[in-house]
């Protein structure tokens, strides 16, 4: 076989292979470009539609259940420290009034400390209402206790607390509970 025949044989195999690989390279590059354009268009389309896949919306989806839980816990806290509810739950008729007063104040302190972290998940206004409500309950208990003699019993203190709360338009805890409920409803509407 001569040199020219050998080059001709090699050319028969190499030229189609080069053309084939060139075509594959060209098609692959075009396919990658088309896919990139599709991804850009999808991103722009999703961004324009305001999809829920943004990091802030994902964070809000995770944060909302914790907020709802915090509002529930604060309402439960307020219900538990409501003067009438607390007196009924903790009443011990034979206990001296001063000891019962301390028991009520300690119960409020413990309930409050147990729920301190919930302020992270509720608004500053809601937290202020909760704190103000707690302070009002403390005042009611202490006011009722100052009117008693040293020999008074828990029933006497309970009676004094009931008398003071009966003079109020509403329980201090009721106002805070209503505020929390309204604020939570606004979160779902807004």
C-alpha positions as CSV (number, residue, x, y, z in Angstrom):
1,X,0.0,0.0,0.0
2,X,1.3,3.3,-1.0
3,X,1.5,6.3,1.2
4,X,-1.3,8.1,-0.5
5,X,-3.6,5.2,-0.2
6,X,-2.8,4.9,3.4
7,X,-3.6,8.6,3.9
8,X,-6.8,8.2,2.0
9,X,-7.9,5.3,4.3
10,X,-7.1,7.3,7.4
11,X,-9.0,10.3,6.0
12,X,-12.0,8.1,5.4
13,X,-12.2,7.2,9.1
14,X,-10.9,10.4,10.7
15,X,-12.9,13.0,8.7
16,X,-16.4,11.5,9.6
17,X,-15.3,11.1,13.2
18,X,-14.2,14.8,13.4
19,X,-17.5,15.9,11.8
20,X,-19.4,13.7,14.2
21,X,-17.6,15.0,17.3
22,X,-17.9,18.6,16.0
23,X,-21.7,18.1,15.6
24,X,-22.1,16.6,19.1
25,X,-20.0,19.5,20.6
26,X,-22.2,22.1,18.8
27,X,-25.5,20.5,19.8
28,X,-24.4,20.0,23.4
29,X,-23.4,23.7,23.7
30,X,-26.7,24.8,22.1
31,X,-28.6,22.5,24.5
32,X,-26.8,24.0,27.6
33,X,-27.5,27.5,26.4
34,X,-31.2,26.7,26.0
35,X,-31.3,25.2,29.5
36,X,-29.7,28.3,31.0
37,X,-32.2,30.5,29.2
38,X,-35.1,28.4,30.5
39,X,-33.7,28.6,34.0
40,X,-33.4,32.4,33.7
41,X,-37.0,32.7,32.4
42,X,-38.3,30.4,35.2
43,X,-36.5,32.5,37.8
44,X,-37.9,35.7,36.4
45,X,-41.3,34.2,36.1
46,X,-41.3,33.0,39.7
47,X,-39.9,36.3,40.9
48,X,-42.6,38.2,39.1
49,X,-45.4,36.0,40.5
50,X,-44.1,36.4,44.0
51,X,-43.8,32.7,44.8
52,X,-43.6,31.5,48.3
53,X,-40.1,30.0,47.8
54,X,-38.2,33.1,48.9
55,X,-36.1,32.8,52.0
56,X,-38.3,35.3,53.9
57,X,-41.5,33.5,53.1
58,X,-40.0,30.2,54.2
59,X,-38.9,31.8,57.4
60,X,-42.4,33.2,58.0
61,X,-43.9,29.8,57.4
62,X,-41.7,28.4,60.1
63,X,-42.1,31.3,62.4
64,X,-45.9,31.5,62.3
65,X,-46.7,28.3,64.2
66,X,-44.3,29.5,66.9
67,X,-46.1,32.9,67.0
68,X,-49.5,31.2,67.3
69,X,-48.2,29.0,70.1
70,X,-46.8,32.1,71.9
71,X,-50.2,33.9,71.7
72,X,-51.9,30.7,73.0
73,X,-49.4,30.4,75.9
74,X,-49.8,34.1,76.8
75,X,-53.6,33.8,76.8
76,X,-53.3,30.7,79.1
77,X,-50.9,32.6,81.3
78,X,-53.4,35.4,81.7
79,X,-56.2,33.0,82.3
80,X,-54.2,31.3,85.0
81,X,-53.3,34.6,86.8
82,X,-56.8,36.1,86.5
83,X,-57.6,36.9,90.2
84,X,-60.8,35.0,90.4
85,X,-59.5,31.9,88.6
86,X,-56.3,31.9,90.6
87,X,-58.1,32.3,94.0
88,X,-60.4,29.4,93.1
89,X,-57.6,27.2,92.0
90,X,-55.2,27.9,94.9
91,X,-57.6,28.5,97.8
92,X,-56.7,26.8,101.1
93,X,-59.3,28.1,103.6
94,X,-57.3,27.3,106.8
95,X,-54.1,29.1,105.5
96,X,-53.3,32.5,107.1
97,X,-54.0,35.4,104.7
98,X,-50.4,36.5,104.5
99,X,-49.2,33.0,103.6
100,X,-52.0,32.8,101.0
101,X,-51.0,36.2,99.6
102,X,-47.4,35.0,99.3
103,X,-48.7,31.8,97.6
104,X,-50.6,33.9,95.0
105,X,-47.7,36.2,94.4
106,X,-45.3,33.3,94.0
107,X,-47.7,31.6,91.6
108,X,-47.8,34.7,89.4
109,X,-44.0,35.0,89.5
110,X,-43.5,31.4,88.5
111,X,-46.1,31.5,85.7
112,X,-44.5,34.7,84.4
113,X,-41.0,33.4,84.4
114,X,-42.1,30.2,82.7
115,X,-43.5,32.3,79.8
116,X,-40.8,35.0,79.6
117,X,-39.4,33.6,76.3
118,X,-42.7,34.1,74.6
119,X,-42.0,37.8,74.2
120,X,-39.8,36.9,71.3
121,X,-42.8,35.8,69.3
122,X,-45.4,38.5,70.1
123,X,-45.3,42.2,69.4
124,X,-43.9,44.7,71.9
125,X,-47.4,46.2,72.4
126,X,-48.8,42.7,73.2
127,X,-46.0,42.1,75.7
128,X,-46.6,45.4,77.3
129,X,-50.3,44.6,77.7
130,X,-49.4,41.2,79.3
131,X,-47.0,42.9,81.7
132,X,-49.4,45.6,82.6
133,X,-52.1,43.0,83.3
134,X,-49.8,41.1,85.5
135,X,-48.9,44.2,87.5
136,X,-52.7,45.0,87.9
137,X,-53.3,41.5,89.3
138,X,-50.4,42.0,91.8
139,X,-51.9,45.3,92.9
140,X,-55.4,43.7,93.4
141,X,-53.9,41.0,95.6
142,X,-51.8,43.4,97.6
143,X,-54.6,45.9,98.0
144,X,-56.9,43.2,99.4
145,X,-54.2,42.1,101.8
146,X,-53.6,45.6,103.2
147,X,-57.2,45.7,104.3
148,X,-56.9,42.6,106.5
149,X,-56.0,42.1,110.1
150,X,-53.0,40.0,111.1
151,X,-55.2,37.1,112.1
152,X,-57.1,36.9,108.8
153,X,-57.3,33.7,106.9
154,X,-57.1,32.8,103.2
155,X,-60.9,33.0,102.9
156,X,-60.8,36.6,104.1
157,X,-58.2,37.5,101.5
158,X,-60.2,35.7,98.8
159,X,-63.3,37.7,99.8
160,X,-61.3,40.9,99.5
161,X,-59.9,40.0,96.1
162,X,-63.4,39.2,94.9
163,X,-64.8,42.5,96.2
164,X,-62.1,44.5,94.4
165,X,-62.6,42.6,91.1
166,X,-66.3,43.0,91.3
167,X,-65.9,46.8,91.3
168,X,-63.9,46.7,88.0
169,X,-65.6,46.9,84.6
170,X,-63.5,44.0,83.5
171,X,-60.7,41.8,84.8
172,X,-57.3,43.3,83.9
173,X,-56.4,40.0,82.3
174,X,-59.6,40.2,80.0
175,X,-58.3,43.4,78.4
176,X,-54.9,41.8,77.6
177,X,-56.5,38.6,76.3
178,X,-58.8,40.6,74.0
179,X,-55.7,42.6,72.7
180,X,-53.8,39.3,72.0
181,X,-56.7,37.8,70.2
182,X,-57.2,40.9,68.0
183,X,-53.5,41.1,67.2
184,X,-53.4,37.4,66.2
185,X,-56.5,37.8,64.0
186,X,-54.8,40.8,62.3
187,X,-51.8,38.6,61.5
188,X,-54.0,36.2,59.7
189,X,-55.9,38.9,57.8
190,X,-52.9,41.0,56.9
